[in-house]
Amino acid sequence: MKRMPILSVALLVTGLILGLVSDASALPTFARKYRTSCTTCHLGFFKLNSFGEAFRQNGYTVPGKQDPMLVKEEPVELGAQAWREVFPQAVWPGTIPGTVPVSFYAHQRVFLTEDTKPSLNFKLPHEFKIFTGGNFGEAFSFWAEVDLEAATTGSLGSGMKRVFFQANDLLSLKSWGRLGLLPEDALNLRVGLIDIGVLAQPLNVRRTINKPLPYTYVVADGWDLGDLSSGIEANGVVMGRFKYNVGIVNGTTSGTPSGVFDENNAKDVYYRVAYKYGGLSFDGKDWGGTEGAELKQTDNWADNAITVGQFGYWGTSSTLTGPLFHNQFRRMGVDFRANFRKLDFYGAIINGRDSRPSRTVRTLDTWSWFIEADYVLFPWLQPAIRYEQASFEKAFSRDVDNLIVSLLLWPRANIKLTVEGLITPEDADGASQLLVDLTYAY
């Protein structure tokens, strides 16, 4: 594997950045709402712990119906509770957040690339993001992101990211009474520009800077499983331990904003089912079973659980230039996660088939997999290592395999410093790279 002779420069840059980091008192949206630390939901942001995953699954509310007791920033009531009794002669009462739930984060990044001609590049800033999230009571929740990113020309580019609205706990016996048909938490409906729900965790809460290869390798039209897409998804939890996602989305897209307009009339569909043994249940009811429980801000990385999932995606892409042809494709895979004390061990394997990835190639099979281990040395210092590979039949493209080694440090709960190396074999097309990234959220 390629050596990194400019490592000493990276260490110098790391030291300079650490020297510039100071205390920060501002916390993101949910930390302000509950007056708690980022570590309540995150294993060092952005990666979620089991409580954070349950919080997200429950529409950004605390599991176990204890949200009203733990909120420190009271919502604004839209109508009196008595209106429930006279419905449909009055609008059903609701709530909005007590303050505008807007947060920000920014990246400062340094790239050191080991190629035939090594290079050192500053991307300061790399990205500035504005995001908002919350709920309108327990029934509805929302999320939105907008990015400002430094372009290669030195100017700033912008783009809309995740923007969705979710209806929670639809048609449940507990929430809908006599009109209910389903168990509690069995059905949520998400509409908007969303993550493709085949991923065990959305890529915006991954551990490393580099995204796992099975979710990002490209065969045709630049599409991959990590893309956001405009569509509708049903998801839910059954018996606490079974979780599902089923969606219909545009898939490969064109136009502005990116990800919204379909390039053909065919819609893509996907599903994922998962089972969790041990640890906190998917819906978080195990935690919520304790009356008057307080939000835990420390020592919350151990879930002691095993999770297995299986997923599939079917789609159609079309050429936008030259003679028109369609590529019908699928991705089928399994994923797993084993969390014991301070170690989080997980991975996935995906098989793909494309009927016509290019004008000259038909019926291409691909395989891709990764395996990753994250460890908590200290709450503020956590290493991660991942090996990943993608292989292509018929010499469509050269096989890819990478080793990712990452060290993450949190001087404060809302400030993260990452030093990460992507190491490629000597005969690979890509170049090894070292990244130093400073991220701060407020």
C-alpha positions in Angstrom: 0.0 0.0 0.0 1.1 3.5 -0.7 3.1 5.4 1.9 2.2 8.8 3.2 5.5 10.8 3.4 3.6 14.0 4.1 2.2 12.7 7.4 4.4 15.1 9.3 2.7 18.0 7.6 -0.7 16.7 8.6 0.4 16.4 12.2 1.6 20.0 12.1 -1.8 21.1 10.7 -3.6 19.1 13.3 -1.6 20.8 16.1 -2.3 24.2 14.7 -6.1 23.6 14.5 -6.2 22.2 18.0 -4.4 25.3 19.2 -7.1 27.5 17.6 -10.1 25.6 19.1 -11.8 27.4 22.0 -14.7 26.8 24.2 -18.2 27.0 22.7 -21.4 27.5 24.7 -24.0 27.3 21.9 -25.6 23.9 21.3 -27.7 22.6 18.4 -31.5 22.6 18.2 -32.3 19.5 20.3 -29.7 20.2 22.9 -31.3 23.6 23.4 -34.8 22.1 23.5 -33.9 19.6 26.3 -31.1 21.5 27.9 -28.8 18.5 27.4 -25.5 17.7 25.8 -24.9 16.4 22.2 -23.6 13.2 23.8 -27.2 12.3 25.0 -28.0 11.1 21.4 -24.5 10.9 19.8 -21.4 8.9 20.2 -19.6 12.1 19.5 -21.6 13.8 16.8 -22.6 12.8 14.2 -22.9 9.1 14.9 -26.0 8.2 16.9 -26.1 6.0 19.9 -29.1 3.6 20.5 -31.1 6.3 22.3 -30.5 8.8 19.5 -31.7 6.2 16.9 -34.9 5.7 18.9 -35.3 9.5 19.3 -35.1 9.8 15.5 -37.4 6.9 14.9 -40.0 8.4 17.2 -40.2 11.6 15.2 -37.6 13.6 17.3 -39.4 13.0 20.6 -38.2 11.1 23.7 -39.3 7.5 23.7 -41.9 6.2 26.1 -44.2 9.2 26.0 -42.0 11.1 28.4 -41.2 13.9 26.0 -43.5 16.5 27.8 -41.8 15.9 31.1 -38.3 16.4 29.7 -38.7 19.4 27.4 -37.2 22.5 28.9 -38.1 24.8 26.0 -41.9 24.8 26.0 -43.7 24.7 22.7 -46.3 27.2 21.6 -49.9 25.8 21.7 -51.9 26.2 18.5 -55.4 26.0 19.9 -56.9 24.9 23.2 -56.9 21.2 24.2 -60.7 21.5 24.5 -60.9 21.8 20.7 -60.3 18.0 20.6 -63.7 17.5 22.2 -65.6 19.5 19.6 -63.7 18.2 16.5 -64.7 18.4 13.6 -66.3 21.7 14.5 -62.8 23.1 15.4 -59.3 22.6 14.0 -57.5 19.8 15.9 -55.0 21.6 18.3 -51.3 21.4 17.7 -47.9 22.9 18.7 -44.9 24.5 17.1 -41.4 24.9 18.7 -41.1 27.7 21.2 -38.2 29.2 19.4 -37.1 29.0 15.7 -35.3 25.6 15.7 -32.4 26.5 13.5 -28.9 25.2 13.9 -25.6 25.5 11.9 -22.5 23.5 11.4 -19.3 24.2 9.4 -16.4 22.2 8.1 -12.8 23.4 7.8 -10.8 20.8 5.8 -7.2 20.1 4.7 -6.5 17.5 1.9 -3.1 15.8 1.5 -3.0 13.6 -1.5 -0.3 11.1 -2.3 -0.1 10.7 -6.1 2.6 10.9 -8.7 2.8 14.5 -7.6 1.8 14.9 -3.9 -0.3 17.9 -3.1 -1.5 19.8 -0.1 -4.8 21.8 -0.4 -6.7 23.9 2.0 -10.5 24.0 1.7 -11.3 26.5 4.4 -14.3 26.5 4.6 -15.3 23.1 3.1 -19.0 23.5 3.9 -21.4 25.5 5.9 -24.8 24.0 6.6 -28.1 25.4 7.9 -30.5 22.9 9.3 -33.8 22.7 11.2 -35.7 19.8 12.7 -38.4 19.2 15.3 -42.0 18.3 15.6 -45.5 19.6 15.8 -46.4 17.6 18.9 -46.1 13.8 18.7 -48.2 13.4 15.5 -45.9 15.2 13.0 -42.2 15.9 12.6 -39.9 17.7 10.1 -36.3 18.1 9.0 -34.6 20.4 6.4 -31.0 21.1 5.4 -29.4 23.6 3.1 -25.7 23.5 2.2 -23.3 26.2 1.2 -20.2 24.5 -0.1 -16.9 25.8 -1.5 -16.7 25.1 -5.2 -13.6 24.2 -7.1 -13.5 27.6 -8.7 -13.2 29.3 -5.3 -16.9 30.5 -5.4 -19.6 29.2 -3.2 -22.2 26.6 -4.4 -25.4 25.8 -2.6 -27.8 22.9 -2.5 -30.9 21.6 -0.8 -30.4 18.4 1.1 -32.8 16.4 3.3 -36.2 18.1 3.4 -39.0 15.9 4.7 -42.3 15.9 6.7 -43.3 12.8 8.7 -46.6 11.7 10.0 -46.0 9.6 13.1 -47.8 6.6 14.5 -50.6 6.5 11.9 -53.7 4.4 12.5 -52.5 3.1 15.8 -55.0 1.9 18.4 -53.4 4.1 21.1 -53.4 7.4 19.0 -56.5 6.9 16.9 -58.8 5.2 19.4 -61.7 3.4 17.7 -60.4 4.4 14.3 -57.1 2.7 15.0 -56.1 -0.6 13.3 -52.4 -1.0 14.1 -50.1 -1.4 17.1 -48.3 1.6 18.4 -45.3 2.8 16.3 -46.1 0.4 13.5 -46.6 3.0 10.8 -44.9 6.3 10.0 -45.1 8.1 6.7 -42.2 10.2 5.4 -42.6 12.5 2.4 -39.9 14.7 0.8 -36.3 14.6 -0.3 -35.2 11.7 1.8 -32.4 9.2 2.4 -32.9 5.9 0.6 -34.1 3.7 3.5 -32.0 0.6 2.7 -29.1 2.0 4.8 -28.9 0.8 8.4 -27.9 4.3 9.3 -28.2 7.4 7.1 -24.9 8.6 5.8 -25.2 12.0 7.6 -24.7 10.2 10.9 -21.8 8.0 9.8 -18.6 7.8 11.8 -15.9 8.5 9.1 -15.5 11.3 6.6 -15.3 8.9 3.7 -18.6 7.2 3.0 -18.7 3.3 2.9 -17.9 2.1 -0.6 -21.0 -0.3 -1.0 -23.3 2.7 -0.5 -21.4 5.0 -2.9 -19.9 3.0 -5.8 -21.2 4.0 -9.2 -22.1 1.9 -12.2 -24.1 4.2 -14.4 -25.4 7.8 -14.4 -23.6 8.7 -11.2 -26.4 7.1 -9.0 -25.6 5.3 -5.8 -27.4 4.2 -2.7 -26.2 7.2 -0.7 -28.1 9.6 -2.9 -31.0 11.6 -1.6 -34.2 11.1 -3.6 -37.7 12.7 -3.8 -40.3 10.2 -2.7 -42.5 8.6 0.0 -41.5 6.1 2.6 -43.4 4.1 5.1 -41.5 2.9 8.1 -42.2 1.5 11.6 -41.4 -0.8 14.5 -43.3 -4.0 15.4 -43.0 -5.6 18.8 -40.0 -3.3 19.6 -37.5 -5.6 17.9 -38.6 -5.7 14.2 -38.1 -2.6 12.0 -39.0 -2.0 8.4 -38.7 0.6 5.6 -40.6 0.6 2.3 -40.3 3.4 -0.2 -41.0 4.6 -3.7 -38.7 7.4 -5.0 -37.7 9.1 -8.3 -34.2 7.5 -8.2 -31.8 8.9 -10.8 -32.6 12.5 -11.3 -31.9 15.6 -13.2 -32.6 19.3 -13.0 -32.5 21.8 -10.1 -32.8 21.3 -7.2 -30.8 18.1 -7.5 -32.7 15.0 -6.5 -36.2 16.3 -7.1 -37.1 15.8 -10.8 -37.1 12.3 -12.3 -35.3 11.7 -15.6 -37.8 9.1 -16.6 -41.4 8.0 -15.8 -40.3 4.8 -14.0 -40.2 5.0 -10.2 -37.7 3.2 -8.0 -38.8 1.0 -5.1 -36.9 -0.3 -2.0 -37.3 -2.1 1.3 -35.3 -3.0 4.4 -36.3 -5.3 7.3 -34.2 -5.6 10.4 -34.2 -7.5 13.7 -32.4 -6.4 16.9 -31.4 -8.8 19.7 -30.6 -7.3 23.1 -29.9 -3.6 23.9 -32.4 -0.8 23.6 -35.4 -1.7 21.4 -35.9 0.1 18.1 -38.7 2.2 19.5 -36.9 3.0 22.8 -39.7 1.8 25.0 -37.3 -0.1 27.2 -35.8 3.2 28.2 -39.1 4.9 28.5 -40.4 2.3 30.9 -38.8 4.0 33.8 -41.1 6.6 35.2 -39.4 10.0 35.6 -36.2 8.8 33.8 -33.6 11.5 33.1 -31.7 12.0 29.9 -28.3 10.3 30.2 -25.4 12.4 28.9 -22.4 10.1 29.7 -21.4 6.5 29.4 -24.2 5.8 26.9 -22.1 4.1 24.1 -22.7 0.5 25.2 -25.9 -1.1 23.7 -24.8 -4.8 24.0 -26.9 -5.8 21.0 -26.8 -7.6 17.7 -28.7 -6.3 14.7 -29.2 -7.9 11.3 -30.9 -6.5 8.3 -31.8 -7.4 4.7 -32.7 -5.0 1.9 -33.4 -4.5 -1.8 -33.6 -1.7 -4.3 -35.0 -1.8 -7.9 -34.7 1.1 -10.3 -34.4 2.4 -13.9 -32.0 5.0 -15.2 -31.9 6.6 -18.6 -29.4 8.4 -20.8 -29.9 12.1 -21.2 -27.5 12.5 -24.1 -27.0 10.6 -27.4 -29.2 7.6 -28.3 -31.8 6.8 -25.6 -31.5 3.6 -23.7 -32.7 2.4 -20.3 -30.8 0.6 -17.6 -32.9 -1.5 -15.2 -30.9 -2.4 -12.1 -31.2 -3.8 -8.6 -29.2 -3.9 -5.4 -29.7 -6.7 -2.9 -27.8 -6.9 0.4 -27.5 -7.8 4.0 -26.0 -5.8 6.9 -25.1 -6.5 10.5 -24.1 -4.6 13.6 -22.7 -6.0 16.9 -22.2 -3.5 19.8 -20.5 -4.7 23.0 -19.4 -2.2 25.6 -16.9 0.2 23.9 -16.7 -1.7 20.6 -19.1 -1.2 17.7 -18.6 -3.7 14.8 -20.7 -3.5 11.7 -20.7 -4.0 7.9 -22.7 -4.9 4.8 -22.5 -6.8 1.6 -24.3 -5.9 -1.6 -24.9 -7.6 -4.9 -25.9 -5.5 -7.9 -27.1 -6.3 -11.4 -27.5 -3.7 -14.2 -29.2 -4.7 -17.5 -27.4 -2.1 -19.6 -24.9 0.1 -17.7 -23.5 1.6 -20.9 -24.1 1.5 -24.7 -21.7 -1.4 -25.1 -22.1 -3.4 -21.9 -25.1 -5.6 -21.0 -26.0 -7.5 -17.8 -23.2 -6.4 -15.5 -22.9 -8.0 -12.0 -21.2 -6.2 -9.1 -20.3 -7.1 -5.6 -19.3 -4.7 -2.8 -18.8 -5.0 0.9 -17.3 -3.3 3.9 -16.5 -4.1 7.5 -15.8 -1.4 10.2 -14.9 -1.3 13.8 -15.3 1.8 16.0 -14.0 2.0 19.5 -14.4 4.4 22.5 -10.9 4.9 24.0 -12.4 7.9 25.9 -15.7 9.7 25.4 -13.6 12.5 23.6 -11.2 10.2 21.7 -12.5 7.4 19.4 -10.6 5.6 16.6 -12.3 3.8 13.6 -11.0 1.4 11.0 -12.8 0.1 7.9 -11.9 -2.1 4.9 -14.1 -2.0 1.8 -14.1 -3.4 -1.6 -16.1 -3.2 -4.9 -15.6 -5.7 -7.8 -17.0 -5.4 -11.3 -17.4 -8.2 -13.9 -16.5 -8.0 -17.6 -13.7 -5.4 -16.9 -16.4 -2.7 -16.9 -14.3 -0.9 -14.3 -11.3 -1.6 -12.2 -12.0 -3.2 -8.8 -11.7 -0.9 -5.9 -10.5 -1.7 -2.4 -9.6 0.8 0.4 -8.5 0.9 3.9 -9.9 3.8 6.0 -8.2 4.7 9.3 -9.7 7.5 11.3 -9.0 9.2 14.7 -11.7 11.5 16.0 -11.4 13.9 18.9 -14.0 16.2 20.6 -12.4 19.1 22.5 -16.0 20.0 23.3 -19.3 18.1 22.7 -20.1 20.3 19.7 -16.6 20.5 18.2 -15.0 17.6 16.4 -11.5 17.2 14.9 -10.9 14.2 12.6 -7.7 12.9 11.1 -8.4 10.3 8.5 -6.4 8.3 6.0 -7.7 6.6 2.9 -5.1 4.1 1.8 -5.3 2.4 -1.7 -3.1 -0.4 -3.2 -0.1 0.5 -5.3 -1.8 -0.6 -8.5 -5.1 1.1 -7.9 -6.4 4.0 -10.0 -7.2 6.2 -7.0 -4.7 7.9 -4.8 -4.1 7.6 -1.1 -5.3 10.7 0.8 -5.0 12.2 4.3 -7.8 14.5 5.5 -7.8 16.8 8.5 -11.3 18.1 9.3 -12.6 20.5 11.9 -16.4 20.5 12.4 -18.3 22.7 14.8 -22.0 22.8 15.4 -24.1 25.5 17.2 
